[in-house]
Amino acid sequence: MPVNTLHHFTILSEDIENTAAFFRAAIGLSDGFAPDIGVPVIWLYCGDQPVVHIVGRDAAGAEGCGRIDHIAFQCSDYAGFKAKLDWLGVPQKEQTLPDAGVHQIFVESPEGVWIELVFPIAEFQQTRTLESESA
């Protein structure tokens, strides 16, 4: 019985609209269908998959174990993503893991959940090479 892919994660939020706005603007997720489950909820999509469920913290039955430590998304277009985060003023931490073949950008959601954006190292290195050549 293998695990095939991430289905979704849920964040309990004091302000679901603000949290959703962060994930739309900074991460690039989009709105989509969310069923009526009797509590304030927003589902955000990556393509056709509802990967982030944001539930009002004060909703009846919304008792989670606290915040999630981090969530990782496989990404592309490092330069475009980085430019968008810079433009939005989103604080970031970056690291390169050569042995894993990835470059990562970490950003923090309004609730303190870390979002890890994972890029192929070759794409990151190509962007850096182009930046140094134009400098």
Secondary structure, 3 states (H helix, E strand, C coil): CCCCCCCCEEEEECCHHHHHHHHHHHHCCEECCCCCCCCCEEEEEECCEEEEEEEECCCCCCCCCCCCCEEEEECCCHHHHHHHHHHHCCCCEEEEECCCCEEEEEEECCCCCEEEEEEEHHHHHHHHHHHHHHC
